[in-house]
Amino acid sequence: MIAYLRGKLAYKDPTYVIVDIQGIGYMVKISLATYSAIKDEELVMLHTFLHVKEDAHTLYGFHLESEKKLFLELISISGVGPNTAVMILSSLDAKELEQAILQGDHLTIQRVKGIGAKTAQRIVLELKDKLKKDGLVEPGLPAQGFMQQSTKLKTEALQALMKLGFPRAIAEKNIATVLKKNGPEISLEDLIKASLKSS
């Protein structure tokens, strides 16, 4: 098991990074929360989880240990795979997710792409007591917006949404809706997050 990676950030994208460790590039899938925290750094340390399937070995990385713990709790639930767990952690920050679970607000969780009513209810049911007992979630880092040219912003957001499984037409429509509402000063992370919720 690979518990963590410490190395140079060779490539970064809102959905994955490549960490260079002594000339070997490790591709690591990340959430938007992790992307926000590490996007300006050259050297990073990511807490990792290696998901092994017959046809693929996939690394998932997290800036905070608490986010990794929350991810592990999510994938322990029937019907929630690693990609879905990352989608949840990208659509809702750790604090929002914790509040939704503790308040029994499965409708908020259900708004995440790929989460149906039954899965959302299962997440609330199975994690409510664990969250109370373990206090899994640390306060999230404040999102730091950064200015982008409108075209570059749209392109990067579109690529991220398509990598997360959105059809191009729906992704473009969601991005346009969010930009119309918030203006071009919105950060890339906030644009992707809002677009994930507007579907």
N, C-alpha and C positions, 0 to 999 in steps of 0.2 A: 504493500500500500504506500502511495506517495502522500505524505502528510502535508507537506508544503513545498513551494518552490521559491527560491530567492535568486534573482538575476536581473539582467538588463531587459528593459521593455523594448523589444525589437520592432513590434507592430502592435497597434491598438485600434480597436473598432468597438462600437457600443455593444457588440454581441460576443466578441472573443479577442484575446490578445495572444501574441507569441512572445514567450519569455526565453531569452538567450542565456543558457547556462553553459559556460565553457565551450562555446561553439555548437551546442545542440539547441535547436529551437523547439520548445514545447508549446503546442497549440492548446490554449485553455479557454473553455467557454465561460463567460462571466455574465453577471446581471448588470443592469443599468446603475445600481447603487455602487457596485464595485468599480465600474467604469468612471463614474463621477469622482470617486475617491482617488483613483490612480492616474487619471488621464494626463496630468501635468508632470508625472514623475518619470525619471529615467531608470532608477533601480526600484524593484518592487519585491514584496514578499506576499505571496498568495497562499492562503490555507486551501488545500486541494482535496478533491474526492475523485477517485478513479472509478469510472463506471465501466464494467466489463460485460460485453455481450459477445455472442458467437462471431458476429461480423465486424465488431468495432470496439476499441478501447478509447473512451472519451474522458478527458480531464475537465473537471469543473473547478473554478477558482473563486475565492472570496477574500475581500479585503479584511473583513472582520471575522473572527472565530465564531461570534454569535450568529452571523449570517449563515455560516456553514452549518452550524447546529440546527438552525431553523430549516435549512435546505434538507438536511438528513431526516428531520422530523416529517417534513412534507413527503419525501419519497418513501417513507415507511407506510404511507396510507395507500390503500388499494385504489388504483386508478390514477395515481399521480406519479408520473415518471420524471426523470431528471430534467428533461427539456421543459416539461410543464411547470416543475418547481421553479426553474429559472425564469420562466414567463411570469409566474406569480410574483417572484421577488423583483422583477423588472417593472411590473405594473403597479405594485403597491410597495412602498418602502417598509422596512421591518416594523416600524412603529405603527403604521396604518394596518398592516396585516395582524399584528398583535392585538390592536384595539378591536378589529373586526371579529377576531376569534373570541376574545374575552367578552365582547358584547353580544355574541351569537348572531352577528350580522353577516349571514351567508350570502346576502344579495350583493354586497360589495365584492366578495370573493368571486361570485358568479359572473361578474362583469369582465373578468379576465378571459382572454381568448382561450377556448378549449376547455373551460371549466363549466360543467353542467350543474344543475341544481343538486343532484345527489352527491356529486363529488364535493361541492362547496359545503353541504351539510355535514358530510363525513369529516372534512378538515376541521370544522368548528367542533364537532362532537369529540373527535379523537385528540385534538390538541389543546382544548380549553383547560383541562385539569393539569396537563403537562406544563403549560405556560405559567399557570398560577404557582405550581410546585417548584419549577426549575428557574423561573425568571429568565427565560432564554434571551430576551431581546434587550440589547443595549440601545440607548438613544442613537438614532441615525445621524450621520454627518449632514450639515446643512448643504443643500444643493447649491453649487456655485455656478451661476449662469455665465456664459461667455458669448461674445458677439460673433456672429457669422454672417457672411453674405447670404442673402436669401436663397439664391440658387444652390450654393454649396450645402446650406442647411437642409434644404428639401431633398437633395440628392443623397446625402448621408443618412437622413431619416428614412428615406424610401428603401435604401439598401438594407438598413437594419431591420425594418419591418418585414421585408421580403425574406430575409434570412430567418426571421422568427415564424415564417409560414403564411404570411398574408399574401393574397393575390395582389398583383401590381395595381389594378384598378381600385380596389378597396383601400389599399395603403395610400395611394395618391389622394383619394377622396377624403380620408381621415386627416391626412396632413394639411390639406387645403382648408378643411373645417377648423382645425386647431389654429392655423396661422391667421385665418380671418378673425378669429375670436381674440387671439393674444398678440398678434403683430409679429414682425420679423425679429424683434429683440429677444424672443424666447430662446432659451438654451437648447442645445441638441437633445440633452437627456430629457428635459421637460416636454419637448415636442414629441419625442418617441413615446414617453410615458402617457401623455394626454391622447396621442393617437391610438395607443393600445386600448385605452378606456373608451374611446368614442365609437368602437366597432359594435 
